[in-house]
Amino acid sequence: MIAARSKPRSRPKLKRLTDWRWTFEELAAEVPESNQPMELWDGELITSPSPSFYHQEIVARFYEKLKGRVTQERAGKVVFAPIDMILTSRRVTQPDVLFISNERLHIIQERVRGAADLVAEVISPGSRHRNRIEKRDLYEQHGVKEYWLIDPEAKTVEVLFLEAGEYRLAGRWRPGEQARSRLLDGFTLEVSELFDSGQ
């Protein structure tokens, strides 16, 4: 998160940043720019270690495939973590990869202020419940149209698509199969290539 100009409200001296319930504006004013993963959950600061090399390889492969398709179609913008996606003043996530369509580019400011059209999360050993349950519900609530769950341990790619305000499973694919987007027509990727640790 990058330091902002707003001034935080008066607070007691803290031993740790996690001892306080923050708004995004307060945290951005207090904490200097950092690449450490940081998210806000009901004002609670959630930090985690840097992701593994393999995790980042998968993020990079997915980003490159998605970026290539979006650039070819001139469909919008794609970015990867760390980037703050501010859903409310006390709910801020840093998705591994996100896509914003041309129609919604106005939400891109110094951060992303609103729900991206497509979000992808690569599941780490410590983030399984958070990505599969908590973030799924949060993204559904705030209108992320398509949510990709990439699971290196299970070697699966799941795509959830928002329909009538609720996520429906568009598909679950394994190595040897091809994952497909419903949001971006023609965007597919080979699951085997995504998880190939020998690349």
C-alpha positions, 0 to 999 in steps of 0.5 A: 500500500502506498502512503496517502495524504489524508491524516489518520485519526488520533490513536493510541501508541501501538506495538503492532499495526495489527492492534488497530481497526483501520480504514484504508485511508488511515492505513495508507497515511500511516504505512509507507509504500510496500510490496508486502501483501496487506489486506483489510478485513473489517478494518483488521490488517491481514499480512502474509509472507511473500508468496513462493516462487512457484506461486509467482510463476503461476501468477505470471503465466496466468497474467501473461495469457490474460494480458495477451488476450485483453491486449489483442481484443483491446478489452481493458486493463490487466494488472497483478499484485500487489495492487489495492482493490478497495471495496469499502473503507474497511475491506481491501484486497490485493488479488493476484491478477485482476482485469477491468473492462473498458466500460469500467476504467473509471475505477482505476485511480491511484488504486482500484476503487471498486470491484474488478470485472475478473479476479484471479487468486492462486491458492497458497497453503495458508490461504485456502479458506480465505480464498475459497470462502471469505473472498468468494463471498466478498467478491460475490457481494461486491459484483466481481463478475468472474472469479478464477480459483487456481489451486496448485495443490489440487492442480485445478482451475475453477471459474465462478461466474456471477449470475443474478447476484450469485456465483455459479460454477462455470467449470472446474478443470484439471491438467490435460483440460482447457479452462475457459472464461465466460466473461471474456469470449475466447479466453482459454488456457491449458491447465497443464501449462499453468502448473508445469514446474519445469517451464 
